[in-house]
Amino acid sequence: MRSNNRKRGKTGAVVALCIVLALTVIAGVIGVTGLTLPPRGLYKVLNWMPTTDKANWPESIPLGLDLRGGMYVEYSSEAPEGSEANFEELLNGTMSIITQRLTDKGFTEANVQRIGTDGIRVEIPDVQDDTVLDLIGAAAKLEFKGPDGNTFMTGDMVKTATYYYAEGDHQIAFSLTDEGKELFADMTAKSVGQRIAIYLDGVELINPTVQTAITDGNGVINGLGTAENASTIAAKIQSGALPLVLTQQKVDKVNATLGADAVSSSVKAAIIGILLVMVLMIIRYRLNGVVASWALSIYVILLFFLIALFKIQLTLPGLAGIVLGIGMAVDANVIIFERFNEEVRAGKTLKNAVRAGFKNAMSAILDSNITTLIAAIVLLIYGTGSIQGFGKTLLLGVIVSMFTAVVVTRFLLNKLVQTGIKNVALFTKVSAEKEVEE
């Protein structure tokens, strides 16, 4: 009976390893080539594994400016003299306006982000023409249109527009100049129950319904849903009248050929590094090294899948973060295998050595990875541009490496031992070759 149970256990272990191997190969192939599903190829799984050829780079992983080529510009910003508006709202609104303008002109992959306390960085892939800078820096055009669609007031007649929360609703309070006060009073008096639309750069921003005539130049817009929505709209209305003053600090361009070379050399270096690590692990740790190489393959497939899933823009420092994550994954395996070797040499069975090895290695793995996670989080919070990209890939890489080391490697090693391998020398050097009964 015991013999039958042991035989079933061995068979189950072999089947489990075969299934995981098949899934690994399938995932790797799909990651490289993608997959088209029936009916009629309407459903597609985009490939997500990187390539040394930039022209065939997977669509699912966006490339940063340093790898793709394009231009970026950095601005410092300040509120106009005498402005009473909230600077944070103005800054957020200005960034939103720039993003919308670029999107409307077809630059859908442009990236607008804040740097420091008052800076704005705009990255535009595949663009080398300086004329796009005119689009970024132009003053916002705010228009108020009545129910008949005619513009009756412009943004220079808005003095302030401020978000606030009252009576369970997110609202915007605005005030107008004397000229705007008269125009708005006249329009609202004859438009009660109808809508007045506010347009920013030709795009409708909001179209609230007039509930009563507003004759004192001070009004409220309510029913805006969320605090973020109300705050953003307030900033856009305010920026139409009082745009931030943008001062260009830096403009730079990355040649598309340079970006392609960076992609090719970086990916080649990563592939060579991974293969060398696998060879060294197999030489040093034998079957354990085979398990580590298998787990590392799963790590790479899973990591780039998550990068594609979360649309993390990949930069040159981001690739460095990935390579560092690979090193962290291997480092965890080294700690585990060294503990495993110590237990085997102390005379424990392979099964018990696996259990004890993981248990004894866990504290060291957690300590080293947690400190790296903290560093990655700090980079995400305080870093900008490519530094933030490095932090993102490093954070994701460490999390995935912990998963593959603690879960995948343990599973594979346990199943390998359960197949009935008894020769200790296949796992580690021993003073005298011996067999250990389970």
FENMO-V59890 format. One record per residue. OMEGA is omega in whole degrees, 0 to 359 (* if undefined). Layout:
[[OMEGA] [OMEGA]]
This chain:
[[179] [178] [179] [179] [179] [180] [178] [178] [178] [180] [179] [179] [179] [179] [180] [179] [178] [180] [179] [178] [179] [179] [178] [180] [180] [180] [179] [180] [179] [179] [181] [188] [188] [183] [175] [185] [175] [2] [173] [177] [182] [182] [183] [170] [182] [176] [184] [181] [183] [180] [178] [181] [182] [180] [180] [180] [182] [181] [186] [180] [180] [179] [175] [185] [184] [178] [186] [186] [182] [180] [175] [179] [178] [180] [161] [185] [175] [179] [178] [181] [180] [181] [178] [183] [177] [185] [180] [179] [178] [181] [179] [179] [179] [178] [179] [179] [179] [179] [181] [179] [180] [179] [181] [181] [175] [179] [189] [181] [177] [181] [179] [182] [180] [173] [182] [183] [185] [183] [177] [177] [180] [178] [182] [181] [172] [181] [177] [186] [182] [183] [179] [180] [177] [179] [182] [190] [182] [179] [180] [179] [182] [182] [174] [183] [180] [180] [180] [177] [180] [178] [181] [181] [181] [188] [180] [178] [176] [178] [180] [173] [189] [175] [171] [182] [181] [175] [177] [183] [175] [189] [175] [174] [181] [177] [186] [173] [180] [179] [178] [179] [182] [181] [182] [178] [181] [183] [182] [180] [182] [182] [180] [182] [179] [185] [171] [184] [176] [182] [176] [182] [176] [180] [182] [181] [181] [179] [183] [177] [178] [182] [178] [178] [180] [188] [183] [178] [179] [183] [180] [173] [183] [179] [185] [172] [185] [178] [181] [180] [181] [181] [180] [180] [178] [179] [180] [177] [180] [183] [176] [180] [185] [182] [174] [176] [181] [177] [182] [182] [186] [173] [179] [180] [176] [181] [181] [179] [177] [177] [179] [178] [180] [178] [184] [183] [181] [181] [177] [180] [180] [180] [179] [179] [180] [181] [178] [178] [179] [180] [181] [179] [180] [179] [185] [189] [171] [181] [175] [177] [175] [178] [179] [179] [177] [179] [179] [176] [177] [178] [182] [180] [182] [182] [181] [174] [179] [176] [178] [182] [182] [177] [178] [181] [186] [178] [179] [173] [177] [175] [176] [177] [179] [180] [177] [177] [177] [177] [178] [180] [179] [180] [178] [178] [178] [179] [181] [184] [177] [176] [178] [180] [179] [182] [179] [181] [177] [175] [180] [175] [180] [180] [180] [178] [177] [181] [182] [180] [178] [180] [183] [182] [190] [183] [179] [179] [180] [181] [183] [182] [180] [178] [177] [177] [179] [179] [180] [179] [177] [178] [179] [185] [188] [181] [176] [174] [185] [177] [178] [177] [176] [180] [181] [182] [178] [180] [180] [180] [180] [180] [180] [180] [177] [179] [183] [181] [187] [185] [187] [181] [179] [180] [182] [182] [177] [181] [179] [178] [182] [178] [176] [176] [183] [183] [183] [183] [176] [181] [184] [177] [177] [182] [176] [184] [181] [178] [181] [180] [177] [*]]
